[in-house]
Amino acid sequence: MPPTDTQTDAATATFEAHRPRLLRIAYRMLGSRSEAEDMVQDTWLRWIAADRGAVAAPYPFLARIVTRLCLDQMKSARARRETYVGAWLPEPLVETGEDGVDEDDLTLTLMMALERLSPLERAAFLLHDVFGIPLGEVADTLDREAAAVRQLAVRARRNVQSARPRFPVAREEGERIAHAFFAASASGDIATLRTLLAEDVVLCSDGGGKVLAFPNPIVGSERLLRLFAGVRRKWGPERAALVAPVWIDGLPGYISRERGDLLQTTALAIENGRIAALYITRNPDKLRHVLRQVLPPVAGAAGTGPHAEPQPRGSGERRPGGAVP
């Protein structure tokens, strides 16, 4: 017998109550907001098709589904990353607090550390340590014995421990440093940049082969200072326009428009008052949700109707463009 409208409405209300947490799990598992949304949508379809009367607790049931979908997705995602052009960064998650995705203590730095884990280690660590799901339920989700899952979590914890900041930066301090860095880097103020960068600072940029980005990390403040000086000589001062100061996956940063009108996000990992790492995302495929946050839909856009999604410059193109960083 098909469900009644009342039953469907109740199922929808239950799912929507858990959607933010499911989206958090999927994003932390995959590092992609768009893929996470697809996994949550697939979870919804399975929820509607399930015998919900036999489900004692909806959230563990839904978390199990979305985790298993993500584990399957990770197999193809890892294969794609083997052929990814240049450095790979997670899709930047600009904190808004609107959908609950950013309501945990993971930073972009820690997300990068999670990439070193196996899919099962990552799932065990996230479900148990981050989302507080009891070990027995995690074992059921991963179809493993509880003792084996405990070992997975221990190994994961050991591997990511160094990525956790010992002293998280205060928001006011982080925003001050991010503002100073943008102003100095945009104007080519090398003296100020020298005071902001840690000696062993690392810059990672992700262009996905679609726009200009550095294929490998750049390490060391002197190398970065020479880079910024060269960019200023080539492109001149004020090459970038600030769109908005933001927090990205727990790190202070900003959204900017770079030379060539290219959208870019920059996140700063700060330790002991200095910038220890810069994460720059320029791949237009990874900035679609950011663009939706900072620009309203374009009414009457050609071929797309009144709710057209604005497109990042460089989307679908293979030609390099713009200056980095």
Secondary structure, DSSP 4 states (H G I P E B T S, - for coil): -PPPHHHHHHHHHHHHHHHHHHHHHHHHHHS-HHHHHHHHHHHHHHHHHS-GGG-S-HHHHHHHHHHHHHHHHHHHHHHHHHT-SS---PPP-B--SSSSTT-SS--HHHHHHHTTS-HHHHHHIIIIIIT---HHHHHHHHTS-HHHHHHHHHHHHHHHGGGS-SSPPPHHHHHHHHHHHHHHHHHT-HHHHHHHEEEEEEEEEE-TTTS---SS-EESHHHHHHHHHHHHHHH-S---EEEEEEEETTEEEEEEEETTTEEEEEEEEEETTEEEEEEEE--GGGSHHHHHHHS--BTTBTTTBTTBPP--TTTT--S--S---
